[in-house]
Amino acid sequence: MEAENRLTLPQETITEIFFKEEARRIYEAFPNVNDPDPMHCLRTQLDYMKMVMSRLTLPWDRFIPVLFRSFAIYMKHYGESTVSSKAYQNAVLLMDCMSFLSQQGAIINNSVTFLDYQIKELDKLMAKQSPSAE
């Protein structure tokens, strides 16, 4: 039934429904956002994700020893009694993930292209809705 309904709706309506639902979900996921417009909140989150993906192309594997030593020194300086193995494990896991992702050039490029496409589509939708809101 849903497939039949989707076929009868124009592509613009499907896109609008998709972005409104995504905006609602992002707005609910980040309750401390000061922006009252869920669509603008989604746009901001897409920008952040694109920025993160764009910056993953650095050769992170070269920086892992420096990052880990800096983190370890910080944790030790912060207080020896509060140094936990969980914090070290999380730091190692984060750096391991960053290293893996930085070596996946095709995935990063495709993700950035997809996010850029979504941002453009969302901008078109927001521009279309903006005059009708006034």
C-alpha positions in Angstrom: 0.0 0.0 0.0 2.8 2.4 0.9 4.6 1.6 -2.3 1.5 2.5 -4.3 1.0 5.8 -2.5 4.7 6.6 -3.0 4.3 6.1 -6.8 1.4 8.5 -7.0 3.2 11.3 -5.1 5.4 13.7 -7.1 9.1 13.5 -6.3 9.1 17.0 -4.8 6.5 15.9 -2.2 8.5 12.7 -1.4 11.6 14.8 -0.9 9.7 17.3 1.3 8.3 14.5 3.5 11.7 12.9 3.8 13.4 16.1 4.9 10.6 17.1 7.3 10.8 13.7 9.0 14.6 13.9 9.2 14.4 17.4 10.6 11.9 16.3 13.2 14.2 13.4 14.2 17.3 15.5 14.4 15.5 18.1 16.4 14.3 15.5 18.9 17.8 13.9 19.1 19.4 17.3 20.0 17.0 18.8 22.5 19.5 21.5 23.5 19.5 23.2 20.1 18.6 26.9 20.4 17.2 27.1 16.8 13.4 26.9 16.8 13.3 25.8 13.1 13.8 22.0 12.8 14.7 22.4 9.1 17.5 24.8 9.9 18.7 22.5 12.7 18.9 19.7 10.1 20.8 22.0 7.7 23.3 22.8 10.5 23.8 19.1 11.3 24.4 18.2 7.7 27.0 21.0 7.5 28.8 19.6 10.6 28.7 16.0 9.1 30.1 17.2 5.8 32.9 19.2 7.6 33.8 16.1 9.7 33.9 13.8 6.6 35.9 16.4 4.7 38.5 16.6 7.4 38.9 12.8 7.7 41.1 12.8 4.6 44.1 13.8 6.6 46.7 11.1 7.1 45.5 10.4 10.6 47.7 7.4 11.1 50.7 9.7 11.3 49.1 11.7 14.1 47.9 8.8 16.3 51.0 8.5 18.5 51.1 12.2 19.1 47.3 12.4 19.9 47.5 9.4 22.2 50.6 10.6 24.1 48.9 14.0 24.5 45.8 12.4 25.8 47.7 10.2 28.1 49.7 13.1 29.5 46.5 15.1 30.0 44.8 12.3 31.8 47.8 11.7 34.0 48.2 15.4 34.8 44.4 15.7 35.4 44.8 13.3 38.4 46.3 9.9 38.8 43.4 8.6 40.8 40.9 9.5 38.1 42.8 7.9 35.2 40.7 5.1 34.0 41.4 2.4 31.6 38.0 3.1 30.0 39.1 6.6 29.0 42.3 5.1 27.4 40.3 2.4 25.6 37.9 5.0 24.2 40.8 7.2 23.0 42.4 4.2 21.3 39.1 3.2 19.8 38.4 6.8 18.5 41.9 6.9 17.0 41.5 3.5 15.5 38.3 4.5 13.8 39.7 7.7 12.5 42.7 5.9 11.1 40.4 3.3 9.4 38.1 6.0 7.9 41.0 8.2 6.7 42.2 5.2 4.6 38.7 4.8 3.0 39.0 7.6 0.4 36.1 6.4 -1.8 33.7 6.1 1.2 34.7 9.6 2.4 34.3 11.2 -1.1 31.0 9.5 -1.7 29.7 10.6 1.7 30.8 14.2 1.2 29.1 14.1 -2.3 25.9 12.7 -0.8 25.9 15.2 2.1 26.5 18.0 -0.4 23.6 16.8 -2.5 21.3 16.6 0.6 22.3 20.1 1.6 21.5 21.5 -1.8 18.1 19.7 -1.9 17.3 21.0 1.6 18.3 24.5 0.6 15.9 24.3 -2.4 13.1 23.1 -0.1 13.7 25.8 2.5 13.8 28.5 -0.2 10.5 27.2 -1.6 8.9 27.2 1.8 10.4 30.6 2.9 8.1 32.9 0.8 5.0 31.0 1.7 5.8 31.4 5.4 5.6 35.2 5.2 
